[in-house]
Amino acid sequence: MKAREVNFDGLVGLTHHYAGLSFGNEASTRNQHQLSNPKLAAKQGLLKMKALADLGFAQGIIPPHERPNIAALRQLGFSGSDAQVLASAAKHAPQLLSAASSASAMWVANAATVAPSADSADGKVHFTVANLNNKFHRAMEAPTTAALLRAIFGDKARFTVHDALPQVALFGDEGAANHNRFGADYGEPGVQLFVYGREEAAAGRIPSRYPARQTREASEAVARLHQLDPTRTLFAQQNPHVIDQGVFHNDVIAVSNQQVLFCHQHAFLNQPEVLAALREKVRGFTTIEVPEARVSVSDAVTTYLFNSQLLSRDDGKMLLVLPEEARRHPGVWQYLCEQVESDSPISELKVFDLRESMCNGGGPACLRLRVALTAQEQAAVNPAVMMNDTLFAALNRWVDRYYRDRLSQADLADPQLLQEGREALDELTRLLNLGNVYSFQH
Ligand SMILES: N=C(N)NCCC[C@H](NC(=O)CCC(=O)O)C(=O)O
């Protein structure tokens, strides 16, 4: 059956700020306590969505979560009115207030892992919400992510949204950022590659400096939940050395689309074997493997060359969507221009300024969740979340009305910010026809 890839981008939340919460993500650590601009961040994201929609790529949006998360702070013993909870957390544990206020749900590549219906035994599209167990500020995303996905993919005859795996290190799961699907048409059965950083049950090689967030045990559980054919499912370990250089998710060192894998030479442990297995299973498999001599792992991490979106154009050629940082690096840009001029599958480059998100380690690919859908499935998606001229204009007005243009850690204690956030999200649920998805609405 014919299907197409639909990209759903996370809309940046009102509390976007730089808190240094993600040890192992070097941009997050480096930019701790910088002033952020939530309004600009939201608009940068919207511009990418709109530009891709205008080029004919199907584009949806996934809304932000309620932050500060007062319930999480109460669970940690802060009490009194909402304003007192905020004041007390700001005074005694500012890092916890930051964690409870993070807008990290914008990076929806970590919202869930997705299996298209062509790959699942029951013929449904499956989503497993990621537990994001490695970081407190991200682990609290799971319940709201599940509610939002159910509000967008509500048709139970076509979509199954599984709750997150148990919240323990054994099942650390970071969603689609550690997952690639290969195949010809999106509607034909494909080959799924799950990439993990460590296997709890085995004494294998692990990074020594930074955490490996994804476990093999989690990836295997997701593959079972999605009813995948084991002969079309592969598990590969990420190279622990690159995790130690700041590659905290596989999508910082590799990106795939259809039969193409664009990755760094050092992306995977035992890379030749991983590529051989893919070559055997994926008809027409093509790799663009970037050698260290052309782009170092360190340059890949700072430019986010691989945190790009490889998108199929209607003419069968592919477009690579990159962050501005990749254009600014002469060596990386030269490499990319050579690709376009050669007979590489990459035929076009499109660059976006996503600086606000990039400073927290979130590039173009972090901001999107790919969902391959048949025409019938696409028709069953909540239509109000699909990007078009009207929604773009409405969301820009909405951002102008509610978002601040500067935010520091100290601002998180302002009860007015909580109020602004609730009012904004309440209006957003009406704009996007989501129903009551947030706890303050219950
Ligand atoms: N690669 C993908 N798919 N996603 C990027 C996620 C970035 C996110 N940054 C943060 O959570 C930083 C928040 C802060 O420090 O304020 C993370 O590390 O989980």
The ligand as an SDF file (V2000), in Angstrom:
LIG
                    3D

 19 18  0  0  0  0  0  0  0  0999 V2000
   18.7270   14.1720   20.0190 N   0  0  0  0  0  0  0  0  0  0  0  0
   17.4560   14.2650   20.2310 C   0  0  0  0  0  0  0  0  0  0  0  0
   16.6280   13.5410   19.5840 N   0  0  0  0  0  0  0  0  0  0  0  0
   16.9580   15.0900   21.1670 N   0  0  0  0  0  0  0  0  0  0  0  0
   17.6750   16.1260   21.8170 C   0  0  0  0  0  0  0  0  0  0  0  0
   17.2130   16.2700   23.2130 C   0  0  0  0  0  0  0  0  0  0  0  0
   17.9100   17.3840   23.9440 C   0  0  0  0  0  0  0  0  0  0  0  0
   17.5900   17.3690   25.4190 C   0  0  0  0  0  0  0  0  0  0  0  0
   18.1580   18.5740   26.0400 N   0  0  0  0  0  0  0  0  0  0  0  0
   17.7850   18.8970   27.2830 C   0  0  0  0  0  0  0  0  0  0  0  0
   16.9830   18.3000   27.9250 O   0  0  0  0  0  0  0  0  0  0  0  0
   18.4810   20.1390   27.8500 C   0  0  0  0  0  0  0  0  0  0  0  0
   17.6390   20.8500   28.8750 C   0  0  0  0  0  0  0  0  0  0  0  0
   18.4180   21.8430   29.6820 C   0  0  0  0  0  0  0  0  0  0  0  0
   19.5920   21.6160   30.0060 O   0  0  0  0  0  0  0  0  0  0  0  0
   17.8450   22.8960   30.0360 O   0  0  0  0  0  0  0  0  0  0  0  0
   18.1590   16.1020   26.0730 C   0  0  0  0  0  0  0  0  0  0  0  0
   19.3480   16.0970   26.4280 O   0  0  0  0  0  0  0  0  0  0  0  0
   17.4150   15.1320   26.2010 O   0  0  0  0  0  0  0  0  0  0  0  0
  1  2  2  0
  2  3  1  0
  2  4  1  0
  4  5  1  0
  5  6  1  0
  6  7  1  0
  7  8  1  0
  8  9  1  0
  8 17  1  0
  9 10  1  0
 10 11  2  0
 10 12  1  0
 12 13  1  0
 13 14  1  0
 14 15  2  0
 14 16  1  0
 17 18  2  0
 17 19  1  0
M  END
$$$$
